[in-house]
């Protein structure tokens, strides 16, 4: 027996990942027209997109500007670090997963000094830790925080990090790749110098570009910082200001799709409504999976509305590859784990999905476990002990 998918559905599998994700038919159809990258119509689209993204900041947006940039999320993170951190700057990276580690690697490629607070997989960096690290090293110029660390699904306490950074007179850079658009980020409340996100996350567009939102004075001061031609945020911003055009060939179809997604985001009710739907999705999923015996990697306080990580069952009849294939055949594409030690997998709850889809996920997981002969979804004692030790 296969539990039917909730209607309406296009027949494609649901992408239960932190992006790319399931998009609406309207977003897909927006890509059916060709656009000239230098044409006035496309320049107007770019201007509208930048204005709409700034509007998502709420209060305090007047001191900021938006710079779209071709490439994936990692491209715009590198662009932000290379453009806003001076060559003699020093970044404190707050790390509790794969994307904090990637930022450290990026800074090494860029030749920028960095220090690290590494919290492992289970806990967030906290404000007092940031305060202590900044007091101990006056050479630190910037703090980099990952808003939602999707390798574990943890939502980091950005407000206390921002408060600690501002109190020490340093600059905050935010990787809000998987949170912006669903989790509030208002500079009048949470001050930051620059943040980055991408088209295929909580706005529910498709992959192809990211964007930097930064203080206008910081954009002006970034001239000459970047060691990269293509990832120079100042150069891209200056060209957009002067001509309304991207410096190099833009992903025109992706921009058209993103504009449609931004309009749908507004019609849904903006950041608050989008975040509320995602939170309801998570609550349905987590309650159902726990009812089947699964255990979340994180304590409830740190679960995000974006994606949830579950320990793999210790039952020897469970194998993730087989579990994945069976779920895909039923119309759900899951995400493998990205942790250093614990066996895990992830289920995203963002995109064009609702609580009905999440309940269908749970129902199909139950049937797949039965097909596999898995009698218990509980993780190993070793995984539980490690979580208890690391989270203590």
C-alpha positions, -999 to +999 in steps of 0.1 A: +000+000+000+012+035-008-003+065+009-015+089-019+002+123-021-019+153-011-036+172-039-029+193-058+004+179-070+021+181-104+034+145-103+069+155-095+085+143-062+084+167-033+120+181-027+122+179+011+156+196+012+168+231+023+170+242-014+165+235-042+129+229-031+095+223-045+083+254-064+049+266-076+037+261-111+036+299-115+073+301-106+081+274-132+060+290-159+078+324-153+108+308-170+091+301-203+099+335-218+134+346-229+147+380-217+175+402-231+201+408-203+207+444-214+171+452-223+152+478-204+125+453-194+151+431-177+167+461-160+133+470-146+130+434-133+163+436-116+154+470-100+120+456-087+138+425-073+163+445-054+136+468-040+114+439-029+143+422-012+152+453+008+115+456+018+118+422+035+142+439+060+114+459+076+126+487+097+161+501+091+162+491+054+169+527+042+206+524+051+211+492+030+213+482-006+209+449-024+234+433-048+224+402-067+253+379-078+254+349-101+261+315-086+252+293-057+250+303-020+287+294-015+296+319-042+279+348-024+293+338+010+328+340-006+319+373-022+308+387+011+339+376+029+363+387+002+346+421-003+338+433+032+367+419+052+398+440+045+430+422+036+443+429+071+410+420+087+403+391+111+370+371+113+357+352+142+337+324+127+309+309+148+308+273+137+284+245+145+282+225+113+293+222+077+286+257+066+306+273+094+335+250+085+331+260+048+334+296+058+367+289+076+380+271+045+369+301+023+387+325+045+419+305+042+416+305+004+411+343+006+441+348+028+421+364+056+429+357+092+403+339+112+395+325+147+369+299+154+344+291+181+334+255+172+303+242+191+301+208+174+268+195+159+244+199+188+246+234+203+247+270+191+273+296+198+260+320+225+264+357+231+286+355+262+311+333+243+312+359+215+317+387+241+346+368+257+363+360+224+361+396+212+375+409+245+404+385+243+414+394+208+412+431+198+425+422+163+391+407+154+373+430+130+343+409+120+321+381+133+305+356+109+273+338+120+253+312+102+217+320+108+203+285+102+229+257+101+212+232+079+237+204+084+221+199+118+189+220+113+199+243+142+185+279+143+213+299+159+205+327+184+214+356+161+200+383+182+224+377+212+253+372+188+245+406+171+241+423+204+275+410+216+292+420+183+278+455+184+286+460+220+323+452+212+323+476+183+329+449+156+310+441+124+286+412+119+284+392+087+254+368+084+250+337+063+212+337+062+211+314+033+184+291+046+165+315+069+160+349+051+124+353+041+110+331+068+129+342+099+129+380+107+162+398+101+156+435+107+187+457+110+171+481+134+167+452+158+195+429+147+224+451+134+246+436+107+270+450+082+261+425+055+241+393+049+237+368+021+210+345+009+200+328-024+171+325-048+162+289-040+156+290-003+127+305+017+116+328-011+109+296-030+126+305-063+150+283-083+188+280-082+210+304-101+220+334-081+223+348-046+222+382-032+241+404-007+223+430+014+247+454+030+251+488+046+255+513+018+287+528+035+302+493+037+295+488+000+312+521-008+342+512+014+346+477-002+363+490-033+396+472-039+391+446-012+380+416-032+408+393-046+382+381-072+370+396-104+337+378-106+329+379-068+336+416-063+305+429-046+315+465-048+322+462-086+288+445-091+270+472-070+287+501-087+277+487-121+241+482-110+240+518-097+255+532-128+237+512-155+210+491-139+227+460-154+246+430-140+283+431-150+283+396-166+255+376-181+227+373-156+205+342-151+175+359-167+150+331-164+159+326-128+154+362-120+120+361-137+110+331-116+123+348-084+102+378-091+072+356-093+082+339-060+087+373-043+052+384-054+038+351-040+057+357-008+041+391-004+006+376-011+011+349+015+017+376+041+055+381+040+081+369+064+058+362+093+033+342+073+060+322+055+077+314+088+044+304+104+037+279+076+072+264+079+069+262+117+035+243+114+052+220+089+080+212+113+056+207+142+035+182+122+066+164+109+085+162+143+054+150+162+047+123+137+083+111+134+086+110+172+054+090+173+071+064+151+101+063+175+125+086+157+147+109+177+157+144+166+194+153+167+186+186+185+169+196+216+136+213+210+150+248+219+172+247+188+150+232+162+145+254+132+115+259+110+137+251+080+149+215+082+151+188+109+178+161+114+168+127+127+191+100+139+191+069+117+175+038+134+200+014+149+179-016+137+202-036+114+174-038+088+175-001+083+198+013+056+195+049+045+201+042+008+172+017+007+150+040+028+158+069+005+150+049-027+116+037-012+106+072-001+116+086-035+094+060-053+066+073-031+072+109-042+095+123-015+132+132-019+149+134+014+184+147+023+212+126+037+230+135+069+259+159+069+273+153+104+308+142+113+299+112+134+263+103+140+243+085+113+215+107+104+192+121+077+173+153+072+138+163+061+132+198+050+099+216+056+103+246+033+091+252-002+056+246-016+046+222+011+021+224+040+012+204+070-008+179+049+024+171+029+043+166+062+017+142+075+019+123+042+056+120+048+051+105+082+025+081+069+048+069+041+078+066+065+057+043+086+048+021+057+085+020+044+098+010+078+072-018+078+083-029+043+119-029+054+111-050+085+124-023+108+110-029+142+123+001+160+132+036+148+153+043+179+190+054+174+219+036+188+229+040+224+262+054+213+245+082+193+223+091+222+252+091+246+272+113+223+243+138+220+239+139+258+277+144+262+281+171+235+249+189+245+257+190+282 
